[in-house]
Structure formats: structure tokens, C-alpha cells
């Protein structure tokens, strides 16, 4: 890159509030201020804690935020990929080729009143010999990636660039080549999503005997005061029936997010992602999700076990639930600083909500 180019990018980084120490040398970023977890405790008169926000979701739109075409390392043209998701009942999809944006306007003929094409890009970086990837969803421009001296710098730069372009940041596959560990996720800037489940067969999202799952890494991020929501994605590369790959192909339709509400406009979907109004899933859909006052209620569309999980991955309560039979957790006089729900169907498919913070009553 030319001197002028470096100066321009440095100016952009400064404008985004990233600071010269973050980007000038692409070295270790300046740390964010500490983000302690919100402690739940009884109020001064002994009143019980309550949730910090109110949610009533009774409609959900399925979408995929990570998939590839022949414009990077996928095996099918973007038109074929878009058509697959449209024809399989998805409400939206973001094409996320590596360091490349496919303009949805180029394929507007494939959009319908019930199917929306989002802008996407997989910001693809290498640091310390490991892949560091962050998806830019709904961003106004292409970002690109590159080489970085260390992984914290790569994460901070990419998330800052995504936000500077008005986009939603999704930190991809932490366990791919064991690239992102607990310390990195605890200390990273505020991304909207962290990928905890994937249809890609080689990203090891479930962990291994001596390695934590992506969900466990995300939970430690939450325990440290982080606020990223869970992401589940396809990371699909192979649509051809006779895909020539070593091992198992990365097929579509394996994992997704479901945003709250029925508005299929691009702006509405991007806002829902930005505001973390969605659930992540590998096969379980919800009929209803309510967080109000001291109550947390989840109604899955199929018979399943619902676990309400707090700090330290502690299961606070669990119940069998299904259509017409919700599971409910009521906060006691004192509880965890947050509560999230994990739903597991009998066939092993799962869904996850974000962590809803708990505050003391006034």
C-alpha cells in the first residue's frame, strides 16, 4: 500500500474512534474500558430483580448470514445461491464472499416481497498465522482484509471498520483452526454477534475433549460483561450435488438466525440484527419469546427441553416445552446477572436466545 493509502486509512480509523495505536502499525489495539457484568441483587426494600428490557416476539423470519459463491471459494454462481435460499423458505440472506461484496442490486430480479437480499462480506484476515474472520452485514461499502501483527488488532480493526460503514459485525467461527480463544472474545470490542453454531463441517463449533465449544467461549464473553448475541450460520460453500471436495461438503440449510417480527424490508431486518432482536438455531424454531419484568418465557414449535442459563453456564431452571406449552423462568429475590435460554429438541437440534441482563428493582 502507498504512503497516501496508509494515511487515508489511518485518518478513517481515527474518525471511527479507533486511534492511531490501533491501526497505524496494525499492532495491539488500545483496550476497551472494563465492562463488568451487571450484578443482580435485591433492591433496597427487598424487591426482586427484573430484566433490563421487555421483549414480546410472536413472529420470526429465518435468514442466513454466512454463505459463499464463485466470487470467492463457493462452487455456485451468486444467482444459484440466492435462488436456493429463496426456494427453501428463507426470508433473507447475505452473500458473504471473502473480501468481496456482491451488490444485491445486481440480482434484484431474484428478490420477492417475501425474500430480501442483504449486503455482506467476509472480512478475511490473517494474524499470528491464524484466520481471523468477521462478517460485515448491511455495511455501506466493501472493507477487505489483510495481514495483521496480532489477532486482537485484526478483530478490533475489522469490527471498527464494519461499524464505521454502518454495518453489523459477526465474529466468525472462533474454533476454526482454534484461532480465537477465551481471552480474545472477552477483550474484543463490541460486535453484535459471535458465531456459536455452524453448518460447516470443519469449524469445530462443538469443541473437543480439551477445547471449549464456541457456545462456552461466548458464555465466558458474557460473564466478563460482553453483550454479543449468538449467531448460527451455514457457512455454505457447496451447492453442487457432485461437489468435488476432500471430506464432507459445506451444504446450505444447516443453521440460521430468526429475527423477531414480520417486516421483510432490508432496513427492518438490518435494524433487528443491529438491535439483537433474533434467536440462533440449528433446527428449532420458536413460536413465542417473552421477557417482561421478572418473567422469561419460551415456547418452541416442537417438543424440546428448555434450559434457562445464567452466569458461569449455570442452569437456573429447565422444563419440557412445546407448541402450546411454554417454559417459564421467574427471577427470584436474587439471581444471575443475566439469563439466556437454550432449547434442545429430541433430535439434537438447538436454538439459543441472547443473554438478557438482570437489574435490581428501583
N, C-alpha and C positions, 0 to 999 in steps of 0.2 A: 504494500500500500504506500502511496506517495505521502510526503510530509503534509501536503494540503489535506489529503484524505484523513490522516490521523487527526489533524487539528479539527477538522469538521466533526468527526465522530466524538472527539473529546468535548467539543462545545455542546453537542447533543446530549452527551452523558451528564454534563454539568447542568444543562437545562432541565434534565429529568431528576435532578437532585441526587445523582449517583456519586458525584465527586471525583476529582482527579485521582485520588488514591484508589478508587475502584477500577477505573478504566484506563488511565494514562499508560500504565505499564502492564495492564491486564494481569495484575498480581493479586494479592489477597485483599478482599474488599474491606472497607471500614465496617465494623459490626453494627447491626441494628441495636437500638436501645433494648435492654432486657424486657421480656414480655412475660411477666409472671402469670401463672394460671389464676383465674378468678376463684377465690375461695368461697364456698357456700357455708353459711353459718346462720344460726338463728338471729332474728332481729332483736332490737333492744328490749322488746316486750315479749320475746319468745315466739314471735311469729315465724312461720315456716318459710324456707326459701321458695323462690319462684323462678321460672325460666325467664331469661332476659328478652325473649322475643315470642311473638304469637304467630303460629302457622296453622292454617286450615287448608289442606290440599286434598281435593277430591277428583281432580283430573290430571293426567300425566301424559307427556309427549316424549316418545322414545327417539333418541338420536345417538349418533356415533361421532366421536371427536378425534379419532386417530385412524387413518387409513391411507393407503398408498396406491399410486398409479404408475404407468410407464414414464411419467415425468420425473420419477426418481427410481425406486427399486421395486415397484409393483409390476405385475405381469399383464395388466389390462389398462386400456385407454381410460381416461377420466370419465368419458361418457358411459362406458360399460359399468364402471364402479358406481357412479351416481344412480344409474338405472337399477342396479342390484338393490340398493338400499330403498329406493322409491318403490320398487315392486315387492319388497318384503315388509311393507307397512311402517317404515321409519318416517318420522315427521321431519327430520333434519339430518344433515351430515356435513362434516367439514373434511375436505380433502387436505391432508397434511403431508405433502411430499417434502423431502429433505431440502431445506434452504431454498424452497421454491413455492410460490403462491400460484395456484390455479384460480384465475378470476372467475367467480360464479357467473358473471355476465356472459362469458363465452359459451356457457351451457344453459342459458336461461330457458331454452326450449324444453329442457328436462324438468324444470320446476313446475309445480302444480299448486293449486290452492291448499293442498294438504302436505306438500313436500317442499322444504326450504333448503337451499344450498348456502352454507356458511363459508366465509373466507377462513383459510387455515394454512399453517406452515409448521413443519417440524424444525425448529431452530437446532441445528445439529453441530455440536462442539466436541472437541477432544481436550482433555486436561489430565495430566498425570498418567497418560497412557490409557485413559478410560473414556467411554462415551458419556457425555452429559447432554441430554436432550430435553428441550422444553417446547411444548406446542403453543403456538400463538393462535388463538381462536378469536375471530371477529376483529383482528387488527387492521388498521387502515393502510398498511404498507408492508412490504417484504423486509425481513430483518437479516436473514443469513446467519451463519455461524462462524466457525473458525477454530484456531488453536489458542488455548489459554494456558497460563503457567500453573494454575491450580483450579480445583473443582469449585471451591466457594466463589472464586472470581467469575467463573463461567456461569454458575447459577444466578449470581446477583446481576451480572450484565444482561443475561437473557431476560430475566423477569422484569428488570427495569426497562429494557427495550420494548417488551410486549406491552407493558403498561403505558409507556410513552406513546405508543401507537394506538392507544385506546382499546387494547385487546385484553383477553382473558388468558391467564397463564396456567398451563397444565404441566406439572413436572412429571416427566415420563419415566416409566419402568425403573424404579430405584435399584432393583436387584439384577438388572441386565449387566452382565459381567461384574456384578457386585460393585457397581460404580458409586452408589450413593448410600452412605451409612447413616446411622442414627445422628451422629454429630452434625452432619451436613444438613439433614432435614430439620433438626432442632434449630440450627442457626441461620437458616436461609431466610431471605426476605419474603414478604407475604405474597405467596401465589394463591390463586383461587382454588386450584385442585392439585392433588397428588394422586397419581395412578396407583391404585391398590389391587386392581384385578385386570387381567388382560387375556385376550384370546390368542395372543402369540405364544407358541409352544416353548420358546427359549428364553423368556424373560424372568423365569423363576419367581413369580409373584407370590407363590405359596411358601417360599423359603426352602431350607433344607435342614438337616438334623442340627447343624451347628450355625445356621444362619436364620435370622428372623424373617418372617413374612413381610411383604410390603404393608399389610394392614398393621402389623406390630410396629413397624417403623413410623407409620402415620400416627399410631396411638402415642408413641413417645413424643412426637412433634406436638400433639395436642396437650400432653401432660406438661410440656415446657411452656405452654401459653400460646402455641401456634393455632391458627384458625383456618387452615386449608380444609376443604371438603374432599370427600373421597371420589376418585374417578375410576370408572370401569370402561374399557375400550376394546376394540377389536385388534388394532394394530395390524389390520389385514394387508397382506401383500399378494395373495394368490386367489384369483377367481377362476382361472382356467381349470377345467376338470382334470386335465393331464399335466398339471404343473410339474415342471422338472426341477425338483429341489432335493437337497440332501436332508433326509429325515422328514418330519411332519410339516406340511404346508401351513401357513398362517391364513386361515379362512375367515370370512366375514360372519357376522351373526352370533358371536360368542359372548360379547359383553357390551354394555351400553350405559348411558345415563337417561333418566326420565325427568324432564323439567316439569314444574308444577304449572297447571293451568292449561287452557286450550288455545291460546293465541299463537298461531304459527308464523307470524311475521318475523322477519330476521331480527329487527330491533328488539322485539319482545323476548325471543329466545336468547339473544346475546345478553340482555338485561338479567334474565333468570340465571344464566350461568355466572355472570359477574356477581350477582347477589346471593349465589349459592342456594338457590331455590330448586333443588333437584335431589334425586337419590341415584346411587350407583347399583348396577345389577349384573349378575351373570345368568339370569334366567327367571328371577322372581319379580313380579310386578306388584305394586301396591294399589289398593282401592281407595285408601284414605290414610292421611297422616295429619295428626293434630298435636300441636304443642301449645298449651294455653294455661297460664297460671302455674299450678303445681302438677299438671297432668300431661302425660306423654302417651299418645295412643297411636297404635299402628295396626292397620287392617290389611293383611296381604290378600292377594287374589286367589291363592292356593293354600292348602293346609301346610303349616310351617311352624317351626319353633322361632319365637321372637325373644331375643335377649336384649335387655337394656344394660348398656355397658358404661362404666364410669372410669375415673382416673385409675391408672395402673392396670388397665384392661380388666378391672374387676366387674364381674357380672352382678349387677344390683338386683335384678329380678328377671325371671323368664316365664314364658307361658306358651301353650299351644294356641294358635290362632288360625283364622281362615276367613273366607268370604262370609260376611255377616257376623263374624265372631272376632272382634278386635282384641289385641293385647294392650293392657294399660299399666303404666307405672306412675304412681303418685309419689312426689317428693315427701320425705319425712321432715322432721324438725331440723335435721342436718343431713347433708348428703355430699356426693361428689361435686367438684367444681363444674362438671359438665356431664351430660348423659347423651349417648348415641344409641341407635338401635341397629342390631344385626339380625337379619331374617334368614333362616336356613330351611329350605324345603327338603322333603324326604329324599329327593333325588340328588341332593348336594348343591343345587343351585342356591345362590345367595343374593341378598341385597343389603345395602348399608345406607344409613342416613348420615348427615353431617353431625357434628357434635354441637348440641345446644347447651349454651352456658347457663349456669345457675347463679342467681343473685339473691342476697338476703332481702327480705321484705322491708319496705320503708315503714 
